[in-house]
């Protein structure tokens, strides 16, 4: 049992029971709102940074608070407090209620607890371990990187850990609790040789505990970071222009996430600002492509037992064999589209209002052997790892830099390439998928998604993908 317990937990010092929640919801609806909800959050985080052979920084933070939301038609009132006294919580409820203009208020119905499963069971929570254990783990990564190759000049290793406990109560009668662990390890190395410098990185985690490192040790990540950096020491300029591109499985799903996934979030389509607006039932991708947003993947970084509006998310099919089937919905958008919700209402914290967000966005496996895909390419680019990028949600235009990529010649991966940018349009690229591997992989728990100033953890995944043509540029972006 973790030593961290939310103050509003059933056995906590500021227990929130049905009577308190019902009273606050009644105040929130007091000016005639259509709907109200309460979002309690307790968040504990820890961070460690190891550089130049020593632990350079360590931190721990704890935050607690309540966010109150009231909806009236299309308008939303929101207020939050960090003080969980009854006086402060009632003040927040009255403030949020001001979005409505008076009149009769619907009484909140009786609150019924919702049972949820556990998609991220954790045996040993990292937050419960001593700081020395985390320092020693980072020191192991540092030592492994330096011993892997004499050209390693600098090593930076980090660990971030979190436990988030939430309680949600809604005016339509739902009350649900969840505890969400999160862990992320990372290592970055710089190698130097003959006046050339290159960096490499590796990392992973998810909604996991200390047992994550039984599968992928800090030494494994260290060696992988050194491999990437040394491979790029002899990288040459990429051939510019239109060419075939093969995307590696796993982390290449970030291109799908950015260039396609955001356009499938329902709020952009409700507002008419997405390229996919009014395209339900239309062909928007190759018939090889089925895209889902799946919050149920065990221990994945983007998985959730319940969304931040109190709904249980399942696998949402977005594109099926090339045909657009639906959007990722929060409560407001699902009401607008007169459709069932998908459990994608997420928020960064109690200080933020929920909106449609991705969880684990995946392009499912296809029928082709990955080696067959490579053999089919006479000359092209193999994209193994992605860096920064820019995307226009309204039309799907994107530019992504690659941190690790190679030339494909006569069906074989050959020379490493540097300063490679992939330039294209998300919907157009999805239509140009000509082969799809059987090797679908999920990213190893490293991605965080930003939207409207809010950040949430997400997962991405895909198999090996062959795209018949993309523009390759030669100047790296930040």
N, C-alpha and C positions, 0 to 999 in steps of 0.2 A: 504494500500500500504506500503510495507516495505521501511524503510529508507536506505536500502542497494541497491545500483545500480552500476553495473559494469561500469568502466570508458569507456569501448568500446561499451556500450549500445547505442541504437539509439539516446538517449538524454544525453549521457555521455560526459565527457570532451575530450575523445579520440575516438570519434565515428568511427567505422569501417564500411565504406559503400562499395558498389559494386565496385566502381572505385579503392579504396585502395586495396581491396582483389584481384581484377583482376591484378593489377600491381604486387603485391607480388607473386602471382601464376605464372605470366609470368617470373619473375626473378628466381623463384624456378625451372622452367622447362628450363631455359636458356642454360643449358649444355646438353640438350637432354634427360632429364628424361621422363619416361613413364606416370607418375602420380604424383600429388602433392596435399597436403592439408594443411590448416592452422587451428590450434586449439588454440583459445583464452579461457582463464579461469580466473575467478575472484572467490576467495574462502575466505569466512569469517568463522572462527571457534571460539567457546567459550568453556571453560571447567571450572568446579567447583568440588572441592573435600571437603567433610565434614567428619571430623574425631574427635573423642573424644569430641563431643558436640560443636565444633566450625568449621567455614569455614576455612580450612587449606590452600586452594589454589584457585585462580581464574585467568583465563587468557583469552586473546583475541588476535587473529592474523588475518592478512589480507595478501593475496598474489595475485598477478596479473601477467600474462605473456602470451607469445605466443610460441607455438611449431610449427615448420615447418618440414614437412616430404616430402621427395622425394623418389620415387621408380624407379629403373631401373632394369628390370628383377626381379631376386630374391634378389637383393641388396637394402638396404634402407639407405638413409642419413637422419640424424635428427639433428636439432639445436633448441635451445630455447633462449629467452631473457625475462627479467623482465621489460625492458624499452620499452614502446610502442610508442616511437618516430619513425618517418618514417625511419630515418637513421639506428636505431638499428634493426627494423623489416626487412629492406632490407638486412642488414648484415647477419641476421639469414637465410634468404632465399638463399643468395649466398652460405653460408656455407653448407646448406643441399644439394644444387645443385651439390656439388663437387662429389657426389657419381657417377654421370654420367660423361662420358669421352668426352663430346663435341658433335658436330653434330647438325643437325636441331632439333628444339624443337617444340613440338605440342603446338599451341596456346590454352590457356584456353578458354572454351566455355563460353557463357553468364551465369551469375549466377542467378538462380531462387530460391526464398525462398520456403522452404518446410514447409507445415503446419503440426503440430503435435498436438495430443491431450494432455490432462492433466490428468495423472494417479495419481497425488499426490496434489490435491487441498488442500491448508492450509489456514484456516481462520485467525489464530493468530500465526505468526512466533515467536518462542521462543526468537530469537535474538533481537526482537524488545521490549522485556520486560525488566524491570529494574533488575539489579543484585540482589536486595533485594528479589524479587519474587522467584528467583532460590534458594537463601540461605534459605528462609522460607520453600520451598518445601523439600529441603534436611533435614532441621531440623524436619519437620513432619515425614519423614521416620525414622530418628534416634529415635525420641520419641516413635513412634509406635513399633519399634523393641524392645526397652528397656522395654516397658510396656507389651509386649506380653508374656514374660517369664522372671522370675527373674534370670535365669541362663545365660542370655546374658551378656557377658563380654566386648565385643567390637563391634562397628558398624562403617562401612565405607560406605558412600553414595557418588555417583558421578553423574554428568550430563555433557554430551557432545552435542554440537549443531553446526550446519553447514548450510551455504547457498553457493551453488556452481552455478555460472552462466557461461555458455559456449556459444561460437560462433564458428561454424565450416564452412569453405568454401573449396570446392574441385574443382580440375581442370576439373572434368567432369560435373560441373555446379550446384552443390548443395550448398545452404547456409541455415543454420538452427541455431536457438537459443533455449536454454532451461535454466530454473531455477530449481535447485534440492535442496530442503530442506532435512535435516537429523537431527534426535534427538535420543539420547540413554541415558536412565536412568539405573543406577545399584545400588544395595545394597548388601553388604556382612556382615555377622555377624559371631561372634565366641561365642560359648556357652561353659561353663565349669561346670562339675558336677563330684564329687567324683574322682578328679584327671584326668578326661578325658576331652579332648577338641575336638570339631568338628566345622566345618564351614558350612555355607549355603549361597546361593546367589539367587538373582532374579533380573530380569531386562527386559527392553523392549524398544520399540520405533519404528522407521521406518522413512519413508518420511512423517512425521507428524508434527503438530504444538503443541501448548500448550494444545489443546483439547484432546490430547492423555490421559491426566491424568483424564479426565472425565470418561473414561472407566476403566482404571487401575490406581488407585491412588497410591501415594507413600506408603500409609498405607497398601494397598493390597500387594505390593511387599515386604514390611517389614515383614508382617506376614508369607508370603510364604518362605522367607529366613530363618526365625526362625523355621518354621515347618520342613524344610529340615535338618537344623542343629540338632535339638533335636531328629528327627527320627533316625539320624545316631549315636547318643550317645551310643545306645545299639547294634550297628552293630557288627556282628560276621564274622569270616573268611569265605570266599567264598569257596565252594567245587570246586577243580580244576579238569580239564579234559574236555572231550567233553560232551556237554549238549544242550538241547533245550533252545532257548533264545527268549523272547518276547520283542520287542522294543516298547516303549511308543510312542504315536503320537506326532508330532511337532518337537521338537529339536533333536530327534533321526535321523532326516534327515541329520544331519551333517556327519553321517557315510556314507550315500549315496553320499553326496557332495564330501567327501575326497576320499573314496575308489573306487567310480565309476565315479563321475562327472568329475574329472580332466582328467581321461582317455578318456573322450568323447569330450574334447576340441581339435579342429581341428589341431592346430599346432603340438601337440604330434603325431597325426596320419599322418600328412604331413611328419614329420621327421622319422616316423616308430618306435617311441619309446613308443607307447602305446600298452597295451594288446589288444585294440580294433582295431588296424590297420588292414585294409583289411577285416573287419568282417561285412560290410554292408550287410544286408539281412540274416545274420546268427542268429541262436538262441543263445542268450547270457544271458538269465535270465528265471526264471519261467514264464509261460504263464499268471500268475496273474499280472505281473509287467508291468506297463506303466510309463515311466519316461519322464518328460518334463522339459524344461527350459523356464520359463514364466515370461517375463519382464512386463506383463500387469496387474499384481495383484495390485489393488488399494492401495496406500500408503505403500506398503511393502518396507522393507529396500533395497532389491535388484532391485526394479523396476526402469525402465528408460523410458522416452518418446522417446529418441533417443540415439543411442550408440555414442561412442567417435570418430566415423568415419563419422557421419552424417546419419546413416541408422536407420530406424524405426524398432525396434524389435517387433516381435509378439511371440506367443507360438511356440517353436520349439519342435517337437516330436523326442526324441532321441531313446527310446526303446518303442516299441508298442507290447503289449501282448508277451513279451519275445524276440522279434526280433529287432535287431539293425537297426534303420531306418536312422540315420544321426548323424552328429557331430555339435557342436557349432562353427560357422564360423565367422571369420573376413574377411576383403576384400581380403587379400593375400591368405588365405587358400581356400576361395570359388573360386578364380580364378584357383588355383592349382587343385581343385577337379572338376572344370567345373560344379559348382552347384550354386544355389541361396544363397546369404548371409542370415544369421539368425539374424543379428544385435547384435552380441556378441563381437564386437571390443571395448574393454574398456581399460582405462589407469588410473593410480593413479592421475596424474596431467599433466600440460602442459610440465613438464620436462621429461615426459615418453612417449615412443612410445606405440601404442595400440597393443593388442594381444587378442586372443580368451579367454573370461572369462565368468564365470557363472553369472546369475542374481538371479532368484529364481528357484532353482532346486528342483523338487517335484516328489515324487512317489505317483501316484494317488490312490484314494480309491479302495478297492476291495469289495467282496460280503459278508464278514463275520462279524458277530456281535462281538465287542471287548470282551464281556463277554464270548462268545462261544470260542474265541481263548484262553482265560485264562483257561477255564474249560477243554480244550483239553490237557493241560500240566500236566503230572503226577508229574514231578520234573524238575525244570529248573530255569532260571534266568530272572527276570524282570528288564530291563534296562530303567531307567526313565530319568537320566540326564548324559550327557557326559562331560568329561574334555579334557585333552590333548591327542594327538595321533601322530602316525607316519605312513606314507603311502609311498610305493614305486609305483610311477606312472607307471613304465614300466610293472609291473605284477599285481598290485592291492593288494599286501600283506600289511596288516595293523595291528597295535596294538593301541587300544583305552582304556583309563582309564575311569571308571564310577565314578561320584561324588555322585550319588544316585542310589541304586539298591537293589533288594529284592529277596528272595528265593520264588519260586513258589512250593507249595506242594499240591498235590491232587486238582489242579485247582484253588487254592487260593493264593493270595499274603500274605506271612507270614513275616519271619524275615528280618530285614535290614542287608545288607552285606557291608563289607569294603574291600578296596584294591582290587577291581575287575578290571581285564583287559579282554577285548575281543580281541582275536587273530584270524585272518582269512585272507581270500582273497576276495576282492570285487566281482569279477565275480562269484566266487564259492558261496558266500553267496547269491547273487541274484538268483542263480539256486536252492538254498535250501529254498526259500520262499514258505511255504506250506499253509499259511493262511494270508489273508490281510483284515484289518478292513474297515468298512464303514466310519470311523471317521477321515478322513484326516484333519490334522491341519497344519497351517503355523507357523513357529517359530515367537516369539514376538520380532523381530528386534534387535538381539544382535550380529550377526555374521559378521566377517570381514575375507576376504580370502586373503592369500598371495600367490604370484607366481612371480618368477624371481625378487624378491626384490620390487614388487609393491603390494600395498594393496588396495582393493576395498570393499565396503559394499555389502553383499549378503544376500539372504534369503534361508532357507531350509524348507522342510515340508514333512510329510509322515503320513500315518495312523498307527494304531497298526499293527505290523508285527510279524509273527511267523516264526522263522528260525529253521529248523529241527536239525541243529547241528552246534555249534561253540565251539572253544577251550576257556576255561576260565582259566586265570592265576591269580596268587595271589600276585604279587608285583606291586604296583602302580608306574606309570611312571610320569615324570614331564610334 
